[in-house]
């Protein structure tokens, strides 16, 4: 399966929707109707109390998992409180503005003869 989402507006409009007129913006991610894992995407968060909009790599892997596990881009609800995601949930909260999301899966067709 491959998760994709629609982030098809410019950063300035997302920031305005939150009322963050004073937010700093770092990055240059282009709007996309089909944003894929492994690309830089816009997030909104606070850093030291200051509103910030910046592009970050879409994917996560804790340092202890390098070379052992692949980069993750989705978290299953029943596993979100495990060791893999614990540190990220404590320090990495952010808003990812999106107009929609997609989940593609392989479909197999069988023909009866």
Secondary structure, DSSP 4 states (H G I P E B T S, - for coil): -EEEEEE-S-HHHHHHHTT-TT-EEE--PPPEEEEETTSEEEEEEEETTEEEEEEEES-B--GGGTTTSPPB----GGGTTSHHHHHHHHH---B---SEEEEE---------
